[in-house]
Amino acid sequence: MTGYQSKKAAAQAKLAQPAQEPRLDQGPDYERGFVDGMQKQMQSSVDKAVNRMAQRPWVGLTADEYAELAEEYGPFPINQIEAKLKEKNT
């Protein structure tokens, strides 16, 4: 048998084999890994933002800011609003 004939016979034998079925288990595994990775990244971003917020001290209004707001919007209970906000943020 010549080289050409042996290659031809090998190619025909390969073509005679049934087509290989695609592996269906690869898709969901990949997708699950992708989704898990995205969730971990989002949770990490949320954790960083929450930690940054927790480290910031409360900054209230100054007396000048109180006066400016009272001039612009009229008198209203700024002190009580700020106290309520402080209470909710602690």
N, C-alpha and C positions, 0 to 999 in steps of 0.2 A: 504494500500500500504506500502510495506516495504521500508527501507532506500535505498536498492539497486535498487528497482523498480523506486523510485522517481528520483534517480540520473540518471538512464538509460533514463527515460522519458524526463528529462531536457536536457540530452546530445542529444537525438534524435530531440528534438524541436530546439535546437541550430543548429544542422546540417541541418535541414530543411529550415532554413532561407537562403536567397540569400547571396552570398559572398559580402562583402563590397568592393566597388570600391576604388582604391587608390586615394588619393587627389592629383590632378595634380597641384594645385596651390601652394603646399608647395615647390616644386623643384625650380621654377624660383625665388620665394621670397628668398630662402636660397642663391641661386647663386647670385642674385642681391646684397644681403647683404654682401656676401663674396667679390664680386668684388668691391663694394663701400669701404669696409674696406681696401682692398689692395691698392686702389687708394689713399685713405686718408693717408695710411702709406707711400706710395711712395712720395706723395706731401710733407708730413712732412719732409722726408729725403732730398728732393730737397730744401725746404725752409731753413733747417738747413745749408746745404752746401752753399747756396747763401748768407745767413747771415754771415757765417764764412768768406767767400771770401770778402764780403763788409767791414768787420771790419779790414782786413789786409791792412796795408799801403803798398804803392808801394816801392819796394826796387830796386834801380838802381845798376849799376855796379860801382865798385871802379876804381880808376886810375890804380891800379895794374892789375885788371882784364881786363881793356881795353888793357894795354900793352901786357898781356899774350895772349889775343885773336889776337892782331895784329901780334905778333910773329908767332903764330901757323897758322893763316889763311891768313895773308897778310893784307895790309891796306884796310879797307872798312868803310863806313860811320856809325860807331857804334852810334855816338851821334844822328844822324838823325833817326836811327832805334829806339833807346830808346825814343826819343821825340815823335815819331809816336805812339809807344806802350803806352806811358803815356797818350797821347791824346785819344786813343781808350778806355783806362781803366778808364777814369774819367767821 
